[in-house]
Amino acid sequence: PYNRRERERNAKCIIDMKGPTTIITDPEDGEEKKFAFDFSYWSHDGSKEMPGGFYGQDPSHPNGRKFCDQKRVFDDIGVGILKNAWNGYNTTLFAYGQTGSGKSWSIVGYGVNKGVVPMFCEEIFKGIEEKKAAGAEIEFEVQKNLFSYSFATKIFTFSKLGIMGKEMPGGFYADGLHITPVDSYEEIEDKMEEGTRNRTVAATNMNATSSRAHTIVGMTFIQKFKNSAGEETTKSAIINLVDLAGSERAESTGATGDRLKEGAAINQSLSSLGNVISALADRSSGKNTRVPFRDSCLTKLLKNALGGNSKTIMIAAVSPADINYDESLSTLRYADRAKQIKTTACVNEDPTEKLIRELQEENEKLKAMLGGNVKMEEMEEEYKSRLETNAKEMEEMAKTFEERLKEAHAHGGQHVAELIEKKKKVVHLSNLNMDPQLTGHIVLFLEKPVISVGNGKGIADISIRGPSIVDKHAIIREEKGEYSIEPAEPNVRLLRNGKQLVSKIGLKNNDRIIFGTTQYFIFVNPKDPKAKEAVEITFEMAQEEIAKKSGFDVSSEHKTRDEALLKEDIVEMMPAVEEANSISEELDKKMKFELMVVSPEARGELRGRTEVMIRVVNVETKHEWIWSHEKFMNRKYLMQEMYQDFLEEGYDDWDLPKDRDPFAEDYDSEFHIGSVKIWLQSLSYLIDIKEQLDVTDFKGQEVGLLNVKVIPCDKKGKEYSEEDDMFVNSPEELLGKDINFVVKIDSARGLPSQFTDMYIKYVVYREKKYTCSNPIQNTINPDWKHSRVVNLGKADEEIVEYLSQSAIMVQIWGKQKPPKTKKKINTKDAILSDALRKGQVSAANTNTKVGSFYFDSFFPFVYTKIYALSIFLTLFLSTNINTKLYYILLALALFLFLLFKGSKNKRNSHLLQE
């Protein structure tokens, strides 16, 4: 069904399924595109909850017969995976699609509606027990590993996480992983929970979201028996369950023309996977194509699954909502390309002694290589690593499965069931994440009367890393069963329920706490009598709360789709801007970011919706740029990576050259100075337009004047005069006549002095390409003397409506002059100073908000009043004439000072009102 976001935006269904065919409809023009797969499963509606909680078909619903329950998915897909495992074939199951489209429902499921993975695991162990009970002389082993990594990081970051892709004769593998033997699905579930928790911690520390991480669950099913020749034989099957990152990141994550778009690496591994799939599909059709497996760690690790010894299945989940059309279409095309790949799977069956002998022989060869003239240090390290790996494998083979299982149990951590029971009894903090799958996996139990929170660099009971989190950040206290929280130091960013904290305050169950700019937690008190009735808190709700406290209207009632979309953008962008500013402060990158709500006209467009954009200011040079939502989010991910590298101990190469620095912007990049709207209504009566119009910038401020003329003419450009008597009494009289006019943009006056190379550009009617003038340098009064003849052809109703009701938007662009000298200034001080000048101190830095007066004038004013009172008392009590005379003069000076401050506050108040 639709999620909350889709319901609020009045989404319409654009997906339909008929048999194995999936049909997607373009919401703009109604065009249908069809994709044929092995199976197409409908789960949007047509279901009802059965006794016990299982969702099955609802015969009373029009789509009841189309609804596909979890059992059918397993019967179609899971049974095949199970059969492959027993027969010794490797199998890989991919889950691909937009975050929130239902991947987890099919793969894992919820409650009694179990997905493919838990049902597969249960059937494996059920089959083992049945064969043992039947007296089969077979030894069974089930091993599991899980890892995830952020694909926005390069390979060297991958190695810093303790996982490194290495190549062996059998292919690539992830070095450094711990493989654990298991004997029940409950143990697999525990390990999966542990892996998800580790992934959440990594994502939280790196300020990343789930849509930027892949997860691979690997299970190895081993059967040991004697073959017909009496040899000890091992039949093994590797089952990889791959949850790919959200496919929305595979689309345009950066603005067109942004120099960092291609280097962002946000979609690097998904793009690499797409290239591999495309190359494999070409190869399957007979083309001799190189397959770029080495382009990313993901494709290296999935080499066998994609193009080697494996039977591979892909589940592509798509959202039915029209607002997700682009992402859903991209997912369907991705899956359509993948289905063309052909793999060749074989049974993995080898005598155990042969496996050990091959490992021993390879070790002897490696030792010989190390004893020879090996000069390259990297090769030597590789050989040593392979020797160690082979030695470990032989050591593990020598142990029985029971011995390894006993070791695993001895080193096992807390079981999921135990953790759930503890959460029901002990007060704790539980994390919130943009991805619901990662919410609630970081649990911080509050089991001491006083608990300190910090960034881990100092002494703290709870360590949380992230922008704007300091050594001593917060203190949580428990007194007689009541909990409270307070800032450990002044000027730290600590929010409770969207409001900045400046002093100690009580905590209640379900309170939202934000440490710094990225770490969201819920305070959970299971001892609270109302705890069971508490509403479930989501990451989105916490973000909306902050936006509401900041003065934005975030209600969803009586909103159009565009208004709901704007609200969503504001809620998403507010914390992102704060985070970017926090990182800029800590790294001292001299950049400040401000959120702007910009109408289409302010952007120089005739139509469109109001959008959130970002004003970027260099605090040293005062140069500024305007970034789109997409460009800012693209850059923010790179800022997060830079910040993570900055936090890494001993990692000195965190700073990047200018061409790769996400904070850097080119002074030569073009800047939209302002726009002018030329209404064409006079032209619909064939009357000249000759005006001097105001140029307005993004903020709606007048930044100059533009001299324009629009004059009716013939096809050759000869302008009509009064003598020609071409005037019409009604626009309808133009129907069927040739419409031609001259657009003249002579000059502009009084444009901002910080720009050069200024030019104008515009489009008329349905033109796709902009008409541009020549740039004029080094003047605030450019004379373009631009003239152009426009031929619209014979007028129909649409052209007449355009002339009578529409306009031409003229945009003025230029380049900022490079700075002459840079004034050295600290980023944090500059941002604070700017907030003071505007009359409102950022809550993130000062914990104080001020209204119609300046913060820097307030405290001197108060202290002066106190001082004046002390002077008055001294005059009243003193009997010495010299003392009285001294204090009279001092009081006079004080009076003049107060008079000056009062006039300054009046000026400031007037400026604030403007």
JOBEL-V902530 format. One record per run of one state. SS is the DSSP state (hx for helix, st for strand, lp for the rest). FROM is the first residue (numbers start at 1). TO is the last residue. If there is no record, write none. Layout:
SS/FROM/TO
SS/FROM/TO
This chain:
lp/1/3
hx/4/8
lp/9/12
st/13/13
lp/14/14
st/15/18
lp/19/20
st/21/25
lp/26/31
st/32/36
lp/37/41
st/42/42
lp/43/46
st/47/49
lp/50/54
st/55/57
lp/58/66
st/67/67
lp/68/69
hx/70/87
lp/88/90
st/91/97
lp/98/102
hx/103/107
lp/108/108
st/109/110
lp/111/112
st/113/114
lp/115/115
hx/116/133
lp/134/138
st/139/150
lp/151/154
hx/155/160
lp/161/163
st/164/168
lp/169/170
st/171/175
lp/176/179
st/180/181
lp/182/184
hx/185/205
lp/206/209
hx/210/212
st/213/226
lp/227/231
st/232/243
lp/244/246
hx/247/250
lp/251/261
hx/262/264
lp/265/267
hx/268/284
lp/285/292
hx/293/295
lp/296/296
hx/297/301
lp/302/302
hx/303/307
lp/308/310
st/311/317
lp/318/320
st/321/321
hx/322/338
lp/339/347
st/348/351
hx/352/371
lp/372/376
hx/377/398
lp/399/400
hx/401/410
lp/411/415
hx/416/423
lp/424/427
st/428/431
lp/432/435
hx/436/438
lp/439/442
st/443/445
lp/446/449
st/450/454
lp/455/461
st/462/463
lp/464/473
st/474/479
lp/480/481
st/482/487
lp/488/493
st/494/496
lp/497/498
st/499/500
lp/501/504
st/505/507
lp/508/510
st/511/515
lp/516/518
st/519/524
lp/525/530
hx/531/533
lp/534/538
hx/539/549
lp/550/560
hx/561/587
lp/588/590
st/591/598
lp/599/610
st/611/618
lp/619/623
st/624/627
lp/628/628
hx/629/647
lp/648/657
hx/658/660
lp/661/669
st/670/679
lp/680/680
hx/681/685
lp/686/688
st/689/696
lp/697/701
st/702/713
lp/714/718
st/719/719
lp/720/721
hx/722/724
lp/725/730
hx/731/734
lp/735/737
st/738/749
lp/750/754
st/755/762
lp/763/770
st/771/772
lp/773/775
st/776/776
lp/777/782
st/783/794
lp/795/796
hx/797/805
lp/806/806
st/807/816
lp/817/826
hx/827/837
lp/838/842
hx/843/846
lp/847/854
hx/855/877
lp/878/880
hx/881/913
lp/914/914
